[in-house]
């Protein structure tokens, strides 16, 4: 999919669909994907993320959704899958790419 088509595809996703895609990426890249995978799953404690894996996840989400790089204070507030979903949804809403 070209970058333009990818951006257009994201523009028409509902927030519910977006959250499913984000959760899928988080689980797919998790070092311990067999861990609990609900929206309250903690990235480090439940899914086995470590610093390098968290960076890979951040880059994957930035690439998939054309996000700006996350700043350190914001990154420190992201602990669960739901936190990631909320961050991506907030960024896309601000950019006008989802309602």
C-alpha positions as a Markdown table, in Angstrom:
| # | Residue | x | y | z |
|---|---|---|---|---|
| 1 | Unk | 0.0 | 0.0 | 0.0 |
| 2 | Unk | 1.5 | 3.4 | -0.9 |
| 3 | Unk | 2.0 | 6.0 | 1.8 |
| 4 | Unk | -0.9 | 8.1 | 0.4 |
| 5 | Unk | -3.3 | 5.1 | 0.2 |
| 6 | Unk | -2.2 | 4.1 | 3.7 |
| 7 | Unk | -3.0 | 7.6 | 5.1 |
| 8 | Unk | -6.4 | 7.6 | 3.3 |
| 9 | Unk | -7.2 | 4.1 | 4.7 |
| 10 | Unk | -6.5 | 5.3 | 8.2 |
| 11 | Unk | -8.7 | 8.4 | 7.6 |
| 12 | Unk | -11.8 | 6.3 | 7.1 |
| 13 | Unk | -11.4 | 3.9 | 10.0 |
| 14 | Unk | -13.7 | 4.2 | 12.9 |
| 15 | Unk | -12.2 | 4.5 | 16.4 |
| 16 | Unk | -13.3 | 1.0 | 17.2 |
| 17 | Unk | -11.5 | -0.4 | 14.1 |
| 18 | Unk | -8.4 | 1.7 | 14.9 |
| 19 | Unk | -8.3 | 0.3 | 18.5 |
| 20 | Unk | -8.5 | -3.3 | 17.1 |
| 21 | Unk | -5.6 | -2.6 | 14.7 |
| 22 | Unk | -3.5 | -1.0 | 17.4 |
| 23 | Unk | -4.1 | -3.9 | 19.8 |
| 24 | Unk | -3.2 | -6.4 | 17.1 |
| 25 | Unk | 0.1 | -4.6 | 16.5 |
| 26 | Unk | 0.9 | -4.5 | 20.2 |
| 27 | Unk | 0.2 | -8.3 | 20.5 |
| 28 | Unk | 2.0 | -9.2 | 17.3 |
| 29 | Unk | 5.2 | -7.4 | 18.5 |
| 30 | Unk | 5.0 | -8.5 | 22.1 |
| 31 | Unk | 7.9 | -10.5 | 23.4 |
| 32 | Unk | 5.4 | -12.6 | 25.4 |
| 33 | Unk | 2.3 | -12.6 | 23.3 |
| 34 | Unk | 0.8 | -15.5 | 25.2 |
| 35 | Unk | 0.5 | -13.2 | 28.2 |
| 36 | Unk | -2.8 | -11.5 | 29.0 |
| 37 | Unk | -4.0 | -9.5 | 26.1 |
| 38 | Unk | -6.9 | -7.3 | 27.3 |
| 39 | Unk | -7.0 | -3.6 | 27.1 |
| 40 | Unk | -5.7 | -3.5 | 30.7 |
| 41 | Unk | -2.7 | -5.7 | 29.9 |
| 42 | Unk | 0.5 | -4.0 | 31.0 |
| 43 | Unk | 3.2 | -3.8 | 28.4 |
| 44 | Unk | 6.1 | -4.7 | 30.6 |
| 45 | Unk | 4.6 | -6.9 | 33.3 |
| 46 | Unk | 2.0 | -8.9 | 31.2 |
| 47 | Unk | 3.4 | -8.8 | 27.7 |
| 48 | Unk | 7.1 | -8.8 | 28.4 |
| 49 | Unk | 8.1 | -5.6 | 26.7 |
| 50 | Unk | 11.6 | -4.3 | 27.5 |
| 51 | Unk | 13.2 | -1.0 | 26.3 |
| 52 | Unk | 14.2 | -2.2 | 22.8 |
| 53 | Unk | 10.9 | -3.9 | 22.2 |
| 54 | Unk | 9.1 | -0.7 | 23.3 |
| 55 | Unk | 11.1 | 1.4 | 20.8 |
| 56 | Unk | 10.3 | -1.1 | 18.1 |
| 57 | Unk | 6.6 | -0.8 | 19.0 |
| 58 | Unk | 6.8 | 3.0 | 18.9 |
| 59 | Unk | 8.4 | 3.0 | 15.5 |
| 60 | Unk | 5.9 | 0.4 | 14.1 |
| 61 | Unk | 3.0 | 2.6 | 15.3 |
| 62 | Unk | 4.6 | 5.8 | 13.9 |
| 63 | Unk | 5.0 | 4.1 | 10.6 |
| 64 | Unk | 1.6 | 2.5 | 10.4 |
| 65 | Unk | -0.4 | 5.6 | 11.4 |
| 66 | Unk | 2.0 | 8.3 | 10.3 |
| 67 | Unk | 2.4 | 9.6 | 13.8 |
| 68 | Unk | 4.9 | 12.1 | 15.1 |
| 69 | Unk | 7.5 | 10.6 | 17.4 |
| 70 | Unk | 6.3 | 10.3 | 21.0 |
| 71 | Unk | 8.0 | 12.5 | 23.5 |
| 72 | Unk | 9.5 | 11.1 | 26.7 |
| 73 | Unk | 6.9 | 12.5 | 29.2 |
| 74 | Unk | 4.1 | 11.1 | 27.1 |
| 75 | Unk | 5.8 | 7.7 | 26.7 |
| 76 | Unk | 6.2 | 7.5 | 30.5 |
| 77 | Unk | 2.4 | 7.6 | 30.9 |
| 78 | Unk | 1.8 | 4.7 | 28.6 |
| 79 | Unk | 1.6 | 1.5 | 30.6 |
| 80 | Unk | -1.3 | -0.6 | 29.2 |
| 81 | Unk | -2.6 | -1.5 | 25.8 |
| 82 | Unk | -5.5 | 0.9 | 26.4 |
| 83 | Unk | -3.0 | 3.7 | 27.0 |
| 84 | Unk | -1.5 | 3.0 | 23.6 |
| 85 | Unk | -4.9 | 2.9 | 21.9 |
| 86 | Unk | -5.9 | 6.2 | 23.6 |
| 87 | Unk | -2.6 | 7.8 | 22.5 |
| 88 | Unk | -3.0 | 6.8 | 18.8 |
| 89 | Unk | -6.7 | 7.7 | 18.7 |
| 90 | Unk | -5.9 | 11.1 | 20.3 |
| 91 | Unk | -3.2 | 11.8 | 17.8 |
| 92 | Unk | -5.3 | 10.8 | 14.8 |
| 93 | Unk | -8.3 | 12.8 | 16.1 |
| 94 | Unk | -6.1 | 15.9 | 16.5 |
| 95 | Unk | -4.9 | 15.3 | 12.9 |
| 96 | Unk | -8.5 | 15.0 | 11.7 |
| 97 | Unk | -8.0 | 11.4 | 10.4 |
| 98 | Unk | -10.7 | 9.8 | 12.6 |
| 99 | Unk | -13.9 | 11.2 | 14.1 |
